Amino acid sequence: MNLEVQWATLLWMAASGGILGIVFDSYRVVSGQLRFPRWSIHGLDLLYWMAASVFVFRMLYHSNQGELRFYVFFGLFIGVWIYFLLLSVITTRFVVMLMRIVKKIYRVSVRVFRIVIIAPIIWLLKVFRLLLGFVWIILLFLGRISLVPLWKIFVWAVKPLLVKLRIHEMTKSTRDKIAAVWKRWFHKN
């Protein structure tokens, strides 16, 4: 392997170390902001290191066909060291700012959803309940009015028919029998 490939590999590994630092700081801030359960942190750490290993070996394969030498580790160390020396605070602040923006967007989205979707549904349910209550009150009112003198309303409604049929010319005994049946069915003692 010539010197040019070795220097290119060293630079690639330094860049990989910086990228690993950025991803680690981002992961650390996000896990702190989202407050993952304590038991899941170990699994997430394992996933981070597995992904970091795959990334580093992929970059190593890209730069020098996967030859593992001392300067590969030195390049990774230099990249991580420079990152934590110069860029860690900036990255942390940037990720915290992004998390705040995402949280605000989430809150606004939830609020818009509540205002646009949930509030009209609740309002419609209240109006429906109010209308049902109003109809119920009207039915109760009409029931109280019409149940007591129901026979009077019936007689009033049927009177024109009785006149046409000339039932009023019946004998007194027939009318008394009909009245007795009527009272027995519709009147309480």
N, CA, C and O of each residue as an XYZ file, in Angstrom:
756
protein
N       0.859     -1.167      0.000
C       0.000      0.000      0.000
C       0.903      1.227      0.000
O       1.839      1.325      0.793
N       0.609      2.157     -0.897
C       1.460      3.343     -1.017
C       1.079      4.396      0.020
O       0.071      4.268      0.714
N       1.891      5.423      0.111
C       1.730      6.462      1.115
C       0.474      7.290      0.883
O      -0.160      7.735      1.839
N       0.118      7.494     -0.348
C      -1.091      8.284     -0.664
C      -2.354      7.592     -0.130
O      -3.225      8.255      0.432
N      -2.459      6.302     -0.295
C      -3.610      5.545      0.200
C      -3.631      5.575      1.723
O      -4.703      5.672      2.320
N      -2.464      5.495      2.364
C      -2.411      5.534      3.821
C      -2.889      6.884      4.358
O      -3.636      6.934      5.335
N      -2.458      7.980      3.721
C      -2.913      9.305      4.156
C      -4.419      9.480      3.908
O      -5.130     10.057      4.731
N      -4.883      8.983      2.783
C      -6.327      9.067      2.497
C      -7.109      8.255      3.529
O      -8.168      8.690      3.982
N      -6.597      7.080      3.905
C      -7.258      6.249      4.921
C      -7.253      6.964      6.271
O      -8.253      6.947      6.988
N      -6.122      7.594      6.618
C      -6.041      8.339      7.873
C      -7.071      9.468      7.897
O      -7.731      9.672      8.916
N      -7.219     10.201      6.798
C      -8.201     11.294      6.730
C      -9.634     10.754      6.786
O     -10.494     11.323      7.458
N      -9.881      9.642      6.066
C     -11.218      9.038      6.119
C     -11.563      8.583      7.536
O     -12.696      8.757      7.985
N     -10.617      8.016      8.224
C     -10.865      7.543      9.587
C     -11.030      8.728     10.545
O     -11.824      8.655     11.483
N     -10.295      9.809     10.321
C     -10.485     11.008     11.151
C     -11.889     11.564     10.934
O     -12.558     11.956     11.890
N     -12.338     11.599      9.676
C     -13.704     12.063      9.384
C     -14.728     11.113     10.002
O     -15.752     11.553     10.523
N     -14.452      9.814      9.943
C     -15.361      8.838     10.560
C     -15.428      9.042     12.071
O     -16.507      8.951     12.657
N     -14.291      9.318     12.708
C     -14.277      9.592     14.139
C     -15.096     10.823     14.476
O     -15.814     10.828     15.476
N     -15.004     11.874     13.658
C     -15.817     13.074     13.874
C     -17.299     12.784     13.711
O     -18.121     13.264     14.492
N     -17.639     11.996     12.692
C     -19.047     11.643     12.470
C     -19.567     10.797     13.628
O     -20.697     10.989     14.078
N     -18.744      9.858     14.116
C     -19.145      9.059     15.273
C     -19.384      9.957     16.492
O     -20.316      9.723     17.261
N     -18.545     10.981     16.669
C     -18.743     11.925     17.776
C     -20.044     12.693     17.635
O     -20.768     12.871     18.615
N     -20.351     13.153     16.421
C     -21.604     13.888     16.176
C     -22.804     12.992     16.489
O     -23.736     13.407     17.177
N     -22.768     11.762     15.976
C     -23.894     10.850     16.197
C     -24.015     10.503     17.680
O     -25.129     10.425     18.197
N     -22.891     10.292     18.381
C     -22.940      9.955     19.797
C     -23.519     11.103     20.621
O     -24.374     10.887     21.481
N     -23.048     12.329     20.356
C     -23.597     13.477     21.081
C     -25.085     13.654     20.789
O     -25.870     13.943     21.692
N     -25.466     13.479     19.535
C     -26.882     13.612     19.173
C     -27.706     12.556     19.884
O     -28.773     12.853     20.420
N     -27.218     11.333     19.890
C     -27.924     10.244     20.573
C     -28.026     10.527     22.070
O     -29.074     10.306     22.677
N     -26.948     11.011     22.657
C     -26.935     11.300     24.093
C     -27.946     12.388     24.441
O     -28.672     12.267     25.428
N     -27.999     13.453     23.637
C     -28.938     14.541     23.901
C     -30.379     14.092     23.681
O     -31.256     14.407     24.485
N     -30.628     13.359     22.599
C     -31.989     12.902     22.304
C     -32.473     11.941     23.380
O     -33.621     12.032     23.815
N     -31.611     11.016     23.820
C     -32.033     10.073     24.869
C     -32.262     10.802     26.187
O     -33.116     10.394     26.974
N     -31.514     11.872     26.440
C     -31.748     12.666     27.646
C     -33.033     13.474     27.568
O     -33.738     13.618     28.566
N     -33.340     13.999     26.398
C     -34.559     14.803     26.230
C     -35.809     13.939     26.237
O     -36.828     14.328     26.807
N     -35.740     12.769     25.608
C     -36.918     11.908     25.514
C     -37.092     11.019     26.746
O     -38.129     10.378     26.912
N     -36.079     10.984     27.604
C     -36.135     10.227     28.860
C     -36.551      8.764     28.623
O     -37.586      8.304     29.104
N     -35.715      8.065     27.876
C     -35.962      6.646     27.647
C     -35.901      5.905     28.987
O     -35.207      6.345     29.903
N     -36.616      4.793     29.108
C     -36.514      4.005     30.345
C     -35.080      3.531     30.563
O     -34.343      3.279     29.609
N     -34.705      3.418     31.810
C     -33.322      3.089     32.156
C     -32.893      1.741     31.562
O     -31.743      1.587     31.153
N     -33.793      0.784     31.514
C     -33.436     -0.536     31.007
C     -33.172     -0.524     29.502
O     -32.450     -1.387     29.003
N     -33.746      0.445     28.765
C     -33.565      0.463     27.312
C     -32.269      1.139     26.879
O     -31.853      0.994     25.730
N     -31.625      1.881     27.789
C     -30.392      2.602     27.433
C     -29.299      1.621     26.994
O     -28.575      1.887     26.035
N     -29.182      0.505     27.686
C     -28.132     -0.461     27.332
C     -28.355     -1.038     25.939
O     -27.405     -1.208     25.175
N     -29.597     -1.336     25.612
C     -29.899     -1.833     24.271
C     -29.627     -0.779     23.200
O     -29.107     -1.095     22.130
N     -29.977      0.465     23.491
C     -29.713      1.546     22.531
C     -28.212      1.787     22.373
O     -27.739      2.055     21.269
N     -27.461      1.691     23.479
C     -25.994      1.808     23.378
C     -25.422      0.703     22.493
O     -24.559      0.951     21.651
N     -25.911     -0.511     22.694
C     -25.448     -1.637     21.878
C     -25.756     -1.388     20.400
O     -24.914     -1.639     19.537
N     -26.964     -0.894     20.110
C     -27.310     -0.577     18.716
C     -26.402      0.512     18.145
O     -25.983      0.434     16.990
N     -26.099      1.533     18.963
C     -25.206      2.595     18.494
C     -23.841      2.015     18.135
O     -23.312      2.302     17.061
N     -23.263      1.200     19.024
C     -21.927      0.684     18.758
C     -21.904     -0.310     17.609
O     -20.910     -0.399     16.889
N     -22.980     -1.055     17.429
C     -23.043     -1.949     16.269
C     -23.101     -1.131     14.975
O     -22.396     -1.437     14.013
N     -23.945     -0.090     14.954
C     -24.034      0.762     13.764
C     -22.722      1.494     13.528
O     -22.314      1.663     12.379
N     -22.045      1.936     14.603
C     -20.760      2.627     14.458
C     -19.709      1.687     13.883
O     -18.910      2.085     13.036
N     -19.711      0.440     14.343
C     -18.740     -0.532     13.821
C     -18.965     -0.794     12.339
O     -18.018     -0.825     11.554
N     -20.224     -0.981     11.963
C     -20.534     -1.205     10.548
C     -20.105      0.004      9.719
O     -19.533     -0.147      8.640
N     -20.385      1.207     10.230
C     -20.015      2.433      9.512
C     -18.496      2.542      9.344
O     -18.014      2.826      8.247
N     -17.742      2.317     10.421
C     -16.282      2.450     10.358
C     -15.694      1.417      9.405
O     -14.831      1.753      8.594
N     -16.138      0.184      9.485
C     -15.576     -0.826      8.593
C     -16.005     -0.614      7.150
O     -15.269     -0.969      6.229
N     -17.160     -0.052      6.943
C     -17.569      0.293      5.576
C     -16.674      1.405      5.017
O     -16.241      1.349      3.866
N     -16.406      2.415      5.850
C     -15.509      3.501      5.421
C     -14.094      2.965      5.204
O     -13.403      3.380      4.274
N     -13.675      2.057      6.053
C     -12.345      1.463      5.911
C     -12.255      0.657      4.617
O     -11.251      0.720      3.909
N     -13.290     -0.087      4.319
C     -13.300     -0.858      3.087
C     -13.300      0.068      1.868
O     -12.672     -0.221      0.849
N     -14.012      1.181      1.995
C     -14.060      2.154      0.892
C     -12.691      2.815      0.666
O     -12.296      3.067     -0.473
N     -11.978      3.091      1.759
C     -10.728      3.834      1.613
C      -9.535      2.946      1.264
O      -8.704      3.347      0.449
N      -9.421      1.744      1.859
C      -8.237      0.914      1.551
C      -8.545     -0.577      1.473
O      -7.696     -1.401      1.812
N      -9.725     -0.926      1.041
C     -10.158     -2.300      0.855
C     -10.121     -3.094      2.166
O      -9.914     -4.307      2.143
N     -10.317     -2.432      3.296
C     -10.499     -3.099      4.574
C      -9.245     -3.516      5.303
O      -9.320     -4.341      6.214
N      -8.093     -2.978      4.938
C      -6.856     -3.336      5.647
C      -6.820     -2.589      6.972
O      -6.940     -1.365      7.012
N      -6.654     -3.336      8.048
C      -6.684     -2.760      9.384
C      -5.242     -2.556      9.860
O      -4.495     -3.514     10.058
N      -4.876     -1.291     10.037
C      -3.516     -0.934     10.469
C      -3.615     -0.008     11.673
O      -4.708      0.416     12.048
N      -2.484      0.302     12.269
C      -2.438      1.161     13.449
C      -2.966      2.555     13.138
O      -3.694      3.131     13.945
N      -2.616      3.098     11.994
C      -3.028      4.462     11.683
C      -4.545      4.581     11.507
O      -5.075      5.690     11.566
N      -5.252      3.476     11.296
C      -6.715      3.494     11.246
C      -7.258      3.883     12.615
O      -8.123      4.753     12.722
N      -6.744      3.230     13.674
C      -7.176      3.557     15.035
C      -6.725      4.963     15.421
O      -7.447      5.697     16.096
N      -5.527      5.324     14.984
C      -5.014      6.663     15.270
C      -5.899      7.715     14.596
O      -6.192      8.746     15.203
N      -6.330      7.476     13.355
C      -7.208      8.417     12.647
C      -8.562      8.545     13.345
O      -9.089      9.649     13.481
N      -9.119      7.426     13.785
C     -10.394      7.476     14.524
C     -10.230      8.294     15.807
O     -11.066      9.141     16.125
N      -9.125      8.027     16.552
C      -8.891      8.753     17.788
C      -8.731     10.251     17.522
O      -9.302     11.070     18.243
N      -7.976     10.607     16.515
C      -7.773     12.025     16.169
C      -9.107     12.675     15.804
O      -9.389     13.787     16.249
N      -9.923     12.004     15.010
C     -11.214     12.563     14.606
C     -12.137     12.791     15.795
O     -12.768     13.843     15.900
N     -12.220     11.806     16.696
C     -13.069     11.946     17.882
C     -12.516     13.032     18.793
O     -13.278     13.834     19.334
N     -11.193     13.068     18.970
C     -10.571     14.052     19.866
C     -10.801     15.476     19.353
O     -11.162     16.361     20.129
N     -10.597     15.699     18.066
C     -10.814     17.033     17.487
C     -12.288     17.420     17.584
O     -12.626     18.565     17.881
N     -13.150     16.450     17.330
C     -14.587     16.741     17.433
C     -14.944     17.184     18.848
O     -15.569     18.229     19.031
N     -14.548     16.390     19.860
C     -14.912     16.734     21.230
C     -14.205     17.999     21.709
O     -14.707     18.687     22.598
N     -13.076     18.305     21.146
C     -12.348     19.516     21.515
C     -13.002     20.756     20.926
O     -13.079     21.784     21.599
N     -13.478     20.684     19.675
C     -13.947     21.875     18.974
C     -15.459     21.934     18.737
O     -16.041     23.016     18.814
N     -16.095     20.824     18.458
C     -17.467     20.870     17.959
C     -18.537     20.272     18.874
O     -19.725     20.383     18.570
N     -18.156     19.653     19.965
C     -19.133     18.954     20.797
C     -20.185     19.900     21.369
O     -21.375     19.586     21.346
N     -19.764     21.040     21.875
C     -20.707     21.992     22.476
C     -21.664     22.532     21.414
O     -22.860     22.673     21.668
N     -21.147     22.828     20.243
C     -21.989     23.351     19.152
C     -23.019     22.309     18.730
O     -24.192     22.626     18.537
N     -22.572     21.068     18.588
C     -23.498     20.000     18.199
C     -24.571     19.789     19.260
O     -25.748     19.638     18.932
N     -24.174     19.778     20.519
C     -25.140     19.583     21.602
C     -26.181     20.688     21.592
O     -27.377     20.413     21.688
N     -25.745     21.925     21.479
C     -26.689     23.051     21.444
C     -27.596     22.974     20.224
O     -28.789     23.264     20.315
N     -27.036     22.587     19.085
C     -27.835     22.468     17.869
C     -28.906     21.386     18.009
O     -30.053     21.584     17.610
N     -28.524     20.248     18.576
C     -29.496     19.157     18.746
C     -30.565     19.556     19.759
O     -31.738     19.238     19.567
N     -30.181     20.250     20.841
C     -31.173     20.727     21.815
C     -32.134     21.695     21.135
O     -33.342     21.636     21.366
N     -31.602     22.593     20.292
C     -32.460     23.524     19.563
C     -33.404     22.768     18.623
O     -34.586     23.101     18.537
N     -32.896     21.762     17.926
C     -33.754     20.959     17.048
C     -34.838     20.238     17.835
O     -35.980     20.148     17.385
N     -34.486     19.724     19.011
C     -35.480     19.042     19.844
C     -36.572     20.020     20.286
O     -37.751     19.666     20.307
N     -36.184     21.242     20.638
C     -37.183     22.249     21.021
C     -38.102     22.568     19.848
O     -39.314     22.696     20.020
N     -37.526     22.695     18.664
C     -38.336     22.989     17.479
C     -39.300     21.835     17.202
O     -40.474     22.061     16.908
N     -38.806     20.603     17.296
C     -39.659     19.439     17.059
C     -40.771     19.380     18.102
O     -41.918     19.085     17.768
N     -40.437     19.660     19.366
C     -41.462     19.662     20.413
C     -42.509     20.739     20.161
O     -43.701     20.501     20.355
N     -42.071     21.933     19.727
C     -43.033     23.008     19.431
C     -43.918     22.626     18.255
O     -45.126     22.857     18.283
N     -43.322     22.046     17.226
C     -44.113     21.606     16.066
C     -45.112     20.536     16.507
O     -46.259     20.541     16.060
N     -44.689     19.627     17.374
C     -45.589     18.590     17.879
C     -46.737     19.217     18.669
O     -47.899     18.862     18.470
N     -46.409     20.151     19.567
C     -47.465     20.798     20.363
C     -48.440     21.551     19.471
O     -49.653     21.471     19.668
N     -47.914     22.287     18.484
C     -48.787     23.028     17.573
C     -49.644     22.065     16.769
O     -50.828     22.324     16.555
N     -49.066     20.957     16.319
C     -49.835     19.968     15.553
C     -50.949     19.366     16.398
O     -52.074     19.203     15.925
N     -50.636     19.037     17.646
C     -51.662     18.485     18.536
C     -52.756     19.510     18.783
O     -53.942     19.180     18.776
N     -52.350     20.758     19.001
C     -53.343     21.804     19.250
C     -54.231     22.044     18.031
O     -55.446     22.190     18.159
N     -53.618     22.083     16.853
C     -54.402     22.252     15.621
C     -55.345     21.071     15.436
O     -56.496     21.256     15.041
N     -54.871     19.863     15.716
C     -55.724     18.674     15.616
C     -56.901     18.782     16.571
O     -58.035     18.467     16.212
N     -56.625     19.228     17.788
C     -57.712     19.384     18.758
C     -58.707     20.441     18.314
O     -59.917     20.258     18.454
N     -58.204     21.551     17.778
C     -59.096     22.640     17.380
C     -59.876     22.280     16.121
O     -61.072     22.558     16.032
N     -59.210     21.666     15.149
C     -59.839     21.414     13.857
C     -60.687     20.131     13.858
O     -61.720     20.081     13.190
N     -60.271     19.109     14.587
C     -60.961     17.821     14.531
C     -61.763     17.554     15.812
O     -62.973     17.333     15.757
N     -61.096     17.576     16.940
C     -61.728     17.151     18.198
C     -62.793     18.140     18.658
O     -63.898     17.733     19.017
N     -62.474     19.441     18.651
C     -63.428     20.442     19.150
C     -64.749     20.425     18.365
O     -65.806     20.453     18.995
N     -64.744     20.379     17.024
C     -66.034     20.308     16.322
C     -66.820     19.035     16.641
O     -68.048     19.069     16.725
N     -66.118     17.918     16.818
C     -66.821     16.682     17.152
C     -67.475     16.813     18.529
O     -68.628     16.423     18.713
N     -66.739     17.358     19.483
C     -67.297     17.560     20.830
C     -68.467     18.533     20.759
O     -69.496     18.316     21.399
N     -68.315     19.598     19.986
C     -69.389     20.576     19.844
C     -70.635     19.931     19.229
O     -71.752     20.163     19.693
N     -70.440     19.121     18.183
C     -71.575     18.436     17.558
C     -72.254     17.461     18.526
O     -73.479     17.344     18.541
N     -71.452     16.770     19.326
C     -72.034     15.867     20.312
C     -72.844     16.637     21.357
O     -73.909     16.183     21.776
N     -72.340     17.802     21.778
C     -73.083     18.613     22.745
C     -74.380     19.133     22.139
O     -75.421     19.128     22.796
N     -74.318     19.585     20.876
C     -75.534     20.063     20.207
C     -76.526     18.916     20.051
O     -77.723     19.105     20.270
N     -76.053     17.742     19.679
C     -76.931     16.579     19.536
C     -77.569     16.218     20.873
O     -78.759     15.912     20.940
N     -76.770     16.257     21.930
C     -77.298     15.967     23.267
C     -78.325     17.011     23.687
O     -79.352     16.678     24.279
N     -78.042     18.285     23.374
C     -78.978     19.354     23.697
C     -80.287     19.178     22.929
O     -81.368     19.354     23.490
N     -80.186     18.830     21.642
C     -81.394     18.603     20.851
C     -82.186     17.405     21.369
O     -83.415     17.452     21.432
N     -81.490     16.340     21.738
C     -82.185     15.191     22.314
C     -82.894     15.574     23.610
O     -84.022     15.148     23.856
N     -82.229     16.379     24.434
C     -82.854     16.841     25.664
C     -84.068     17.705     25.386
O     -85.093     17.589     26.058
N     -83.947     18.577     24.385
C     -85.064     19.444     24.015
C     -86.242     18.609     23.512
O     -87.384     18.848     23.905
N     -85.971     17.638     22.648
C     -87.035     16.765     22.138
C     -87.656     15.974     23.292
O     -88.873     15.792     23.332
N     -86.840     15.512     24.216
C     -87.352     14.763     25.358
C     -88.275     15.631     26.211
O     -89.336     15.180     26.642
N     -87.870     16.871     26.450
C     -88.709     17.785     27.245
C     -90.029     18.057     26.527
O     -91.087     18.084     27.155
N     -89.965     18.256     25.223
C     -91.203     18.498     24.459
C     -92.105     17.269     24.533
O     -93.315     17.398     24.719
N     -91.520     16.072     24.389
C     -92.331     14.858     24.479
C     -92.949     14.700     25.864
O     -94.109     14.308     25.989
N     -92.183     15.001     26.890
C     -92.743     14.935     28.238
C     -93.873     15.943     28.413
O     -94.915     15.628     28.986
N     -93.655     17.158     27.913
C     -94.677     18.198     28.018
C     -95.952     17.787     27.285
O     -97.051     17.891     27.829
N     -95.796     17.320     26.046
C     -96.965     16.891     25.275
C     -97.621     15.675     25.914
O     -98.843     15.526     25.871
N     -96.810     14.810     26.505
C     -97.370     13.650     27.176
C     -98.194     14.044     28.383
O     -99.265     13.481     28.608
N     -97.722     14.990     29.154
C     -98.488     15.440     30.323
C     -99.772     16.133     29.897
O    -100.826     15.964     30.511
N     -99.659     16.911     28.841
C    -100.862     17.625     28.381
C    -101.849     16.654     27.759
O    -103.048     16.723     28.027
N    -101.353     15.761     26.938
C    -102.274     14.949     26.152
C    -102.661     13.632     26.803
O    -103.679     13.061     26.413
N    -101.933     13.126     27.748
C    -102.305     11.853     28.341
C    -103.495     11.968     29.279
O    -104.312     11.051     29.361
N    -103.601     13.083     29.987
C    -104.722     13.234     30.919
C    -106.044     13.380     30.165
O    -106.959     12.592     30.403
N    -106.178     14.350     29.271
C    -107.456     14.473     28.558
C    -107.397     13.851     27.166
O    -107.885     14.445     26.204
N    -106.812     12.676     27.049
C    -106.670     12.028     25.753
C    -108.036     11.756     25.114
O    -108.178     11.884     23.898
N    -109.007     11.397     25.884
C    -110.318     11.098     25.318
C    -110.962     12.343     24.742
O    -111.731     12.270     23.783
N    -110.635     13.524     25.348
C    -111.195     14.776     24.807
C    -110.593     15.077     23.435
O    -111.297     15.497     22.517
N    -109.296     14.859     23.310
C    -108.651     15.089     22.004
C    -109.210     14.110     20.979
O    -109.450     14.479     19.829
N    -109.414     12.872     21.391
C    -109.967     11.875     20.487
C    -111.387     12.241     20.053
O    -111.732     12.131     18.877
N    -112.199     12.673     21.009
C    -113.574     13.072     20.677
C    -113.562     14.283     19.753
O    -114.332     14.348     18.794
N    -112.703     15.224     20.038
C    -112.601     16.413     19.190
C    -112.189     16.022     17.775
O    -112.711     16.578     16.808
N    -111.256     15.066     17.636
C    -110.789     14.650     16.319
C    -111.821     13.815     15.586
O    -111.887     13.854     14.357
N    -112.632     13.056     16.324
C    -113.576     12.135     15.689
C    -114.963     12.771     15.502
O    -115.784     12.231     14.761
N    -115.233     13.884     16.145
C    -116.559     14.511     16.107
C    -117.062     14.780     14.688
O    -118.227     14.505     14.398
N    -116.213     15.316     13.788
C    -116.737     15.513     12.421
C    -117.147     14.206     11.751
O    -118.099     14.173     10.972
N    -116.431     13.137     12.055
C    -116.781     11.839     11.491
C    -118.105     11.331     12.072
O    -118.925     10.758     11.354
N    -118.302     11.542     13.351
C    -119.547     11.121     13.993
C    -120.746     11.878     13.442
O    -121.833     11.324     13.280
N    -120.527     13.133     13.164
C    -121.622     13.927     12.607
C    -121.977     13.407     11.227
O    -123.156     13.313     10.886
N    -120.988     13.071     10.439
C    -121.278     12.581      9.094
C    -121.977     11.236      9.143
O    -122.841     10.955      8.313
N    -121.615     10.405     10.103
C    -122.229      9.093     10.197
C    -123.555      9.126     10.962
O    -124.248      8.113     11.066
N    -123.889     10.271     11.481
C    -125.136     10.492     12.219
C    -125.244      9.542     13.414
O    -126.312      9.023     13.740
N    -124.107      9.342     14.039
C    -124.112      8.488     15.211
C    -124.810      9.194     16.365
O    -125.350      8.543     17.259
N    -124.799     10.488     16.348
C    -125.427     11.218     17.446
C    -126.938     11.011     17.490
O    -127.583     11.350     18.482
N    -127.504     10.456     16.421
C    -128.942     10.162     16.385
C    -129.250      8.776     16.937
O    -130.394      8.323     16.890
N    -128.232      8.108     17.457
C    -128.458      6.783     18.020
C    -129.384      6.886     19.219
O    -129.649      7.963     19.754
N    -129.836      5.781     19.592
C    -130.696      5.746     20.775
C    -129.845      6.016     22.001
O    -128.629      5.820     21.985
N    -130.478      6.456     23.037
C    -129.774      6.798     24.248
C    -129.103      5.568     24.847
O    -128.004      5.682     25.392
N    -129.699      4.451     24.768
C    -129.117      3.241     25.358
C    -127.839      2.816     24.625
O    -126.898      2.342     25.261
N    -127.794      2.975     23.321
C    -126.594      2.626     22.550
C    -125.469      3.581     22.901
O    -124.318      3.177     23.064
N    -125.818      4.854     23.014
C    -124.783      5.827     23.401
C    -124.263      5.539     24.812
O    -123.069      5.681     25.075
N    -125.132      5.146     25.692
C    -124.702      4.837     27.047
C    -123.798      3.608     27.075
O    -122.843      3.563     27.850
N    -124.082      2.629     26.255
C    -123.231      1.439     26.181
C    -121.838      1.794     25.653
O    -120.824      1.326     26.171
N    -121.811      2.624     24.620
C    -120.514      3.047     24.060
C    -119.748      3.859     25.084
O    -118.536      3.696     25.231
N    -120.456      4.745     25.802
C    -119.793      5.557     26.828
C    -119.271      4.677     27.946
O    -118.184      4.930     28.464
N    -120.018      3.648     28.333
C    -119.575      2.746     29.392
C    -118.316      1.982     28.960
O    -117.375      1.835     29.740
N    -118.308      1.504     27.726
C    -117.117      0.801     27.211
C    -115.936      1.759     27.160
O    -114.811      1.406     27.513
N    -116.210      2.949     26.724
C    -115.153      3.964     26.640
C    -114.572      4.240     28.022
O    -113.353      4.275     28.187
N    -115.428      4.435     29.006
C    -114.960      4.726     30.347
C    -114.206      3.539     30.931
O    -113.203      3.716     31.623
N    -114.674      2.355     30.661
C    -113.995      1.170     31.179
C    -112.590      1.030     30.595
O    -111.671      0.627     31.309
N    -112.404      1.350     29.322
C    -111.099      1.206     28.690
C    -110.162      2.348     29.023
O    -108.976      2.116     29.260
N    -110.656      3.569     29.048
C    -109.784      4.730     29.079
C    -109.799      5.507     30.392
O    -108.981      6.409     30.565
N    -110.670      5.200     31.291
C    -110.720      5.947     32.554
C    -110.341      5.043     33.696
O    -110.711      3.870     33.745
N    -109.584      5.623     34.624
C    -109.224      4.868     35.826
C    -110.213      5.232     36.909
O    -110.732      6.347     36.962
N    -110.455      4.287     37.748
C    -111.376      4.541     38.869
C    -110.665      5.134     40.045
O    -111.289      5.409     41.070
